[in-house]
Amino acid sequence: KRSLPAPLEEWQTLRNNIYESVFTEFWNEDLQALVAYRGADFVDASALLMPLMRFISPADPRWLGTLKAIERDLADGSRVYRYRQQSREVDGLHGMEGSFAACSFWYAECLARTHQTAKAHDIFERTLSYGNHLGLFAEELGSSGEHLGNFPQAFTHLALISAAYYLDKDLSGQLGTWR
């Protein structure tokens, strides 16, 4: 846009290769889901960003399978864990983590984008109940809903705003065909 020199063809080729790689190398046929990394046998809730960033259509069968796997393996009510691999190191970390509040809000928005509005609204409202008396959220929620990690966590609040904005548009009928 600014007429700066750049190897655009090279970048577009690389972009296309990465896009294709995600759908060929990160697809797990047994899980019917896109997985955390090449060859993995588990999902990572950060994949919830894929339809929110318009990397994949929320109606794509591969996405619907991934969402189902996230719900089955990572959702505990309205709390969504990034991953549940306590028996092995993931991202170089050991042990149990709390659920990620941002993932819970992403989950609500993804449900809404797949036309599961009532369920999305329920997940969103239940996740809101974990906010403190000022409506602020930490990075993670412990098993009894206590705030863990960074507090307040801007990333969580951005996810809350995005989900709230989308749900408001959806519930008020302002989305039309935009999903």
N, C-alpha and C positions, 0 to 999 in steps of 0.2 A: 504493500500500500504506500510505502514511502519511497519507492524506487531505489532502495538500497540494493547493492549487488549481493546476490546469494546464489548458491547452487540449488535452485528450486527443483529442477528435475531430479537431482540426487535425493533431496529431502522427500519429495513426493514418492519416489520409488521406495525409500526406506520406510516411510509411513505406511505404504501399502503392504510391504513385507511384514511389518509388525502386526498390522491388522489381520492379515491372513494367518500369521503364526498363532495368534490368540485362539482362533477358531479351529486350527488343526492340531496344534501342540498342547493346548491347555484344556481340550475337551476330553472328559473321561466318560467313555461309553457306558461303563458299569454304573456310574453314578448318574448318568444323563445330566451332567453339569460341567460348567467351566470350573477348573480347580485352581488352587492357590499358586502352583507353579508347575512347570513341565514335569509330567510323571507323578504328580501328587495324587493321593487318593482321598483328599478332603477338600472342602470348600473354605473360602476365606470371605468373611462378610464385607471386606473392602470391595468385592465385586458388585455390591449394591450401588456403587457409583456408576457402573457401566451404563445403565439406561438414563441415569440422571445427567450424565455428560454426553448423552446421545451417541454413545459408542455402539450401542445395540438397541434395537427396537424393543419396547416392553412387551410387544406381542410376539416376538421371535420365539419359536419353540425351544431354542437353546437357552434363552434367558428364562423362560418359564420353568424349565427343568432346573436351572441354577437357583432360581428363587425358591422352588420347592425343596431343594437340598439344603439351602440356608435355613429355611423354616424348620425342617426336620432335624438338622444337626446343630444349629447354632441359636435358635430362638428358644427362650424360656419365658413364655408369656410375652410381655412387651420388651423384656431385656434381651438383647442380642449380643452374643459373644463374637469377637472377631474370628477366632478359631478355637477349637478344643483339642489341642494336641498336647496334653499334659505329660504324656509318656516320652515325648521327644522334644528336642529344642526346635522352636520355630522363631525365626528372626533373632536367633542367638539367645533366646530367653528360656528360662526353666520355670516350671511350676505353674500355679493357678493364677490367672488374672481375673479381674472382674469383667462384667459385660461392658461394652463400649456404648456410651450414651449416643454418640453420633450415629453408630450403626443402627440403633433403635429408631432414630428419626429417619434415616435413609430407608429403613425397612418399611416404615409407614408410608413414605412417599412412593416407594416402589409398588406397594400394594395398591395404592390409589391409581398409579399409572397402568396397572393391569385390571382396572375397573373393579377392584375389590374395596370400594369406597367405605362401606360400613366397617369392615375389618380394619382398614387403614385408620379411620377415625378413632376406633377403639384403642388401637395400639398407640396412636399419637396421644390421646388423652391419658392413658395409663402411664406413658413415659413422662408426660408433663408432671404427673404426681410425684415424681422423684426429685423435682427441683426443690431447692431450699426455700425458706420463707420469702426470699426476694426473687424467686424464680430462676435462680442461677444453678448451673450444672457443673459437675466435675467431669473429668475425662472418662472415668469408669464408675460403675456401680457395683458394690459388693453384694454378697448373697442375700443380705437383709436390706438392700437398698441404700446402704451408706455410701457416701461419696469417697472415691479413691482417686489417687493420681493428681494431676494438675487441676487446680481450682482457682478461679473459674476457668473453664476451657473454652476458648473462642471457637475452636473447630466444632464443638458440640452445639454451640449457639448458632453457628452458621447453618448446620444441618437442621436445627429446630426451625429457623426462619424459612429455609427452603421448603421444608415439609408443610409448615403452616401456610405459606403462600400458595403452594400447589393445592392443598386440601381446601383452602378458602375458595379458590377458583373453581375447583371440582364441585364442591357442595353448593355453590351459588349458580352453577350451570354456565359459567363464563368460559369454559375451556373449548367448547366446540369440538373440532377434530384435533386440536393440539394436545398431544400426550407426550 
